[in-house]
């Protein structure tokens, strides 16, 4: 039970006269609903209920005087709000603090607090964030690395060792000793590392339908001619790019690099001034160039200056490839193995000879649309009979 | 079972222990006739007498000094400091005497006193009434620092603090004094000191907090659940000595830790937790530990105080940083 005392109504008066009650004993009243109207020296004012609770008793009738601070209404509060323990709860009209505003809520807390933790430690992988980052950088799945640390943690050495496993496997099969890369192979390692780190590769794949080809067609010459047509349609593919200075150099003459597989490694001699009109006459020259490359008779100048390269890897195997652009060049056309394919011909299925093409370009210097315009023109040329 | 607010639970615990242990004495400014600035001792003097519930002069050094003397002579004083901002005159007694009585007398005397003080912001109080300087006390060897975050823990931990033979600084988060109710069996059962309380189990990130900030931390955990992130929530409860084992166990499972406290970041208790996890749990961390704390400024007056207190958004931001790792 709680007794609500008549508060000072703000005028410092010692008492107030009850005009009329708005509640009766037994009523359930909501907080802030009017309890009673009282008349002070100046006005009739309503006194609001401080609680949402049941009214038990009214102290006084209409016309009676109630002293400020004297009992006005007895309430019955819900369990927990009361003072049955003898340690009384908040006094009537008490804000619960002498300064500021005490936030009061009606939420009932339901929690399942457990002293301490669950006591479970997982058998999860242990490694510092730095080692985890290292694994990410070296493309190692850290979950598969055997830990060697004293606390069962994966160390940076463990990750580095795991990163070398793939190359190490090849070495163990081939030879017992590490072999320093030299010559062409070393140059390839360096230029490919640089290309991979620097170039923003984008590759587009398509097929040329060559079913109409006449019997005597030279694949390499046809591909070179297709590149000529492609560059004619989209000259932006024939430019060198210098990322350091953010400059490109549009070339007037079309020089095409030709990837050649030699016993010593990959070499890319350059066929100068390729033109549609004269290509057919240069078959012999092309053979000599390849031979000179295999014999290592070419100087550095013979290997420089092409913006675009042809890689006819399909002679060996493979359909499409993400061929690699080597700066300052900006594009490379890969030709896969010619095959017969079932393709839609109108509403029928037809078997036709197809030449798969992969065009990689440096997207820092070449737009996707430029690359596709080039490729479309190249395909159109390849699909010609001769 | 009664549903009590946090401050009701404090009153109930004091009432229980005054009724069951005659060596318990409550003292402080206005704790008797008036019932305390926050009503934490309301009715206790009437029930247990003026020699058990003692009104003192407005002199905090004296209140703490009296408590040390009473404790040394076999009583179990529970002294109240009205606001943490007024505790500093009592710090000399706490550090130079209460904390070291056992050590000084080579175990002949202990100091079974409790110093209660409401702390923290969020009630729009004037200057000096809103700080959270628990780290100062946690730094002092010999003092135990306990902070409840729910009515049930206020009841159980205060009883444990009173019964503990050594001095306890018992800090009550006044912002949540009356914010919610909880069923508390008023049966005199104490809770364990020196352990964390795991409020919610989770698998993706561990959120550690104490006092009033557990409210925002739990709310952040709810929001994370909606995002599909499972957060474990730990109430540290005893700031010193720290139950780091519970936190380490949790981090071993989640790999991520966000510490939330209202006190300024610089040299806060969060720094100690982060350091201990770095020492013993770094191999379990997937990403750097994050702290969400008050700013390293004077606690602002009430118009800005909610900007100062870490809110749910800041907690979520910190969690999202850890999830990148």
HADDOCK unambig.tbl for C-alpha pairs under 7 A between the chains (distance, minus, plus):
assign (segid A and resid 79 and name CA) (segid B and resid 2 and name CA) 6.20 0.50 0.50
assign (segid A and resid 80 and name CA) (segid B and resid 2 and name CA) 4.58 0.50 0.50
assign (segid A and resid 80 and name CA) (segid B and resid 3 and name CA) 4.88 0.50 0.50
assign (segid A and resid 80 and name CA) (segid B and resid 4 and name CA) 5.89 0.50 0.50
assign (segid A and resid 86 and name CA) (segid B and resid 43 and name CA) 6.71 0.50 0.50
assign (segid A and resid 86 and name CA) (segid B and resid 47 and name CA) 6.50 0.50 0.50
assign (segid A and resid 87 and name CA) (segid B and resid 15 and name CA) 6.64 0.50 0.50
assign (segid A and resid 87 and name CA) (segid B and resid 42 and name CA) 6.13 0.50 0.50
assign (segid A and resid 87 and name CA) (segid B and resid 43 and name CA) 4.53 0.50 0.50
assign (segid A and resid 87 and name CA) (segid B and resid 44 and name CA) 5.47 0.50 0.50
assign (segid A and resid 88 and name CA) (segid B and resid 42 and name CA) 5.72 0.50 0.50
assign (segid A and resid 88 and name CA) (segid B and resid 43 and name CA) 4.92 0.50 0.50
assign (segid A and resid 89 and name CA) (segid B and resid 42 and name CA) 6.41 0.50 0.50
assign (segid A and resid 90 and name CA) (segid B and resid 39 and name CA) 6.28 0.50 0.50
assign (segid A and resid 96 and name CA) (segid B and resid 38 and name CA) 5.13 0.50 0.50
assign (segid A and resid 96 and name CA) (segid B and resid 39 and name CA) 6.13 0.50 0.50
assign (segid A and resid 97 and name CA) (segid B and resid 37 and name CA) 5.57 0.50 0.50
assign (segid A and resid 97 and name CA) (segid B and resid 38 and name CA) 4.72 0.50 0.50
assign (segid A and resid 98 and name CA) (segid B and resid 37 and name CA) 5.71 0.50 0.50
assign (segid A and resid 99 and name CA) (segid B and resid 125 and name CA) 5.44 0.50 0.50
assign (segid A and resid 100 and name CA) (segid B and resid 123 and name CA) 5.39 0.50 0.50
assign (segid A and resid 100 and name CA) (segid B and resid 124 and name CA) 4.64 0.50 0.50
assign (segid A and resid 100 and name CA) (segid B and resid 125 and name CA) 4.11 0.50 0.50
assign (segid A and resid 101 and name CA) (segid B and resid 123 and name CA) 5.04 0.50 0.50
assign (segid A and resid 101 and name CA) (segid B and resid 124 and name CA) 5.97 0.50 0.50
assign (segid A and resid 102 and name CA) (segid B and resid 123 and name CA) 5.55 0.50 0.50
assign (segid A and resid 102 and name CA) (segid B and resid 175 and name CA) 6.80 0.50 0.50
assign (segid A and resid 103 and name CA) (segid B and resid 123 and name CA) 6.80 0.50 0.50
assign (segid A and resid 103 and name CA) (segid B and resid 175 and name CA) 6.60 0.50 0.50
assign (segid A and resid 103 and name CA) (segid B and resid 178 and name CA) 6.34 0.50 0.50
assign (segid A and resid 103 and name CA) (segid B and resid 179 and name CA) 5.76 0.50 0.50
assign (segid A and resid 104 and name CA) (segid B and resid 178 and name CA) 4.81 0.50 0.50
assign (segid A and resid 104 and name CA) (segid B and resid 179 and name CA) 4.56 0.50 0.50
assign (segid A and resid 105 and name CA) (segid B and resid 178 and name CA) 6.35 0.50 0.50
assign (segid A and resid 105 and name CA) (segid B and resid 179 and name CA) 4.23 0.50 0.50
assign (segid A and resid 105 and name CA) (segid B and resid 180 and name CA) 5.06 0.50 0.50
assign (segid A and resid 106 and name CA) (segid B and resid 180 and name CA) 5.56 0.50 0.50
assign (segid A and resid 106 and name CA) (segid B and resid 181 and name CA) 6.84 0.50 0.50
assign (segid A and resid 107 and name CA) (segid B and resid 180 and name CA) 4.67 0.50 0.50
assign (segid A and resid 107 and name CA) (segid B and resid 181 and name CA) 6.11 0.50 0.50
assign (segid A and resid 108 and name CA) (segid B and resid 180 and name CA) 5.65 0.50 0.50
assign (segid A and resid 108 and name CA) (segid B and resid 181 and name CA) 4.72 0.50 0.50
assign (segid A and resid 108 and name CA) (segid B and resid 182 and name CA) 5.37 0.50 0.50
assign (segid A and resid 109 and name CA) (segid B and resid 180 and name CA) 6.44 0.50 0.50
assign (segid A and resid 109 and name CA) (segid B and resid 181 and name CA) 5.85 0.50 0.50
assign (segid A and resid 109 and name CA) (segid B and resid 182 and name CA) 4.84 0.50 0.50
assign (segid A and resid 110 and name CA) (segid B and resid 182 and name CA) 6.78 0.50 0.50
assign (segid A and resid 111 and name CA) (segid B and resid 199 and name CA) 6.81 0.50 0.50
assign (segid A and resid 112 and name CA) (segid B and resid 199 and name CA) 6.10 0.50 0.50
assign (segid A and resid 113 and name CA) (segid B and resid 197 and name CA) 5.66 0.50 0.50
assign (segid A and resid 113 and name CA) (segid B and resid 198 and name CA) 5.45 0.50 0.50
assign (segid A and resid 113 and name CA) (segid B and resid 199 and name CA) 4.53 0.50 0.50
assign (segid A and resid 114 and name CA) (segid B and resid 197 and name CA) 5.22 0.50 0.50
assign (segid A and resid 114 and name CA) (segid B and resid 198 and name CA) 5.05 0.50 0.50
assign (segid A and resid 114 and name CA) (segid B and resid 199 and name CA) 6.55 0.50 0.50
assign (segid A and resid 115 and name CA) (segid B and resid 195 and name CA) 6.21 0.50 0.50
assign (segid A and resid 115 and name CA) (segid B and resid 196 and name CA) 5.96 0.50 0.50
assign (segid A and resid 115 and name CA) (segid B and resid 197 and name CA) 4.49 0.50 0.50
assign (segid A and resid 115 and name CA) (segid B and resid 198 and name CA) 6.41 0.50 0.50
assign (segid A and resid 116 and name CA) (segid B and resid 195 and name CA) 5.48 0.50 0.50
assign (segid A and resid 116 and name CA) (segid B and resid 196 and name CA) 4.97 0.50 0.50
assign (segid A and resid 116 and name CA) (segid B and resid 197 and name CA) 5.35 0.50 0.50
assign (segid A and resid 116 and name CA) (segid B and resid 198 and name CA) 6.27 0.50 0.50
assign (segid A and resid 116 and name CA) (segid B and resid 246 and name CA) 5.47 0.50 0.50
assign (segid A and resid 117 and name CA) (segid B and resid 198 and name CA) 5.85 0.50 0.50
assign (segid A and resid 117 and name CA) (segid B and resid 246 and name CA) 5.00 0.50 0.50
assign (segid A and resid 119 and name CA) (segid B and resid 249 and name CA) 6.78 0.50 0.50
assign (segid A and resid 120 and name CA) (segid B and resid 249 and name CA) 6.68 0.50 0.50
assign (segid A and resid 121 and name CA) (segid B and resid 249 and name CA) 5.54 0.50 0.50
assign (segid A and resid 121 and name CA) (segid B and resid 252 and name CA) 6.06 0.50 0.50
assign (segid A and resid 121 and name CA) (segid B and resid 253 and name CA) 6.28 0.50 0.50
assign (segid A and resid 122 and name CA) (segid B and resid 252 and name CA) 6.42 0.50 0.50
assign (segid A and resid 122 and name CA) (segid B and resid 253 and name CA) 5.53 0.50 0.50
assign (segid A and resid 126 and name CA) (segid B and resid 283 and name CA) 4.59 0.50 0.50
assign (segid A and resid 126 and name CA) (segid B and resid 284 and name CA) 4.98 0.50 0.50
assign (segid A and resid 127 and name CA) (segid B and resid 283 and name CA) 4.15 0.50 0.50
assign (segid A and resid 127 and name CA) (segid B and resid 284 and name CA) 6.18 0.50 0.50
assign (segid A and resid 128 and name CA) (segid B and resid 282 and name CA) 5.74 0.50 0.50
assign (segid A and resid 128 and name CA) (segid B and resid 283 and name CA) 4.56 0.50 0.50
assign (segid A and resid 128 and name CA) (segid B and resid 284 and name CA) 6.97 0.50 0.50
assign (segid A and resid 128 and name CA) (segid B and resid 285 and name CA) 6.32 0.50 0.50
assign (segid A and resid 129 and name CA) (segid B and resid 285 and name CA) 6.22 0.50 0.50
assign (segid A and resid 129 and name CA) (segid B and resid 286 and name CA) 5.28 0.50 0.50
assign (segid A and resid 129 and name CA) (segid B and resid 287 and name CA) 5.56 0.50 0.50
assign (segid A and resid 153 and name CA) (segid B and resid 283 and name CA) 6.22 0.50 0.50
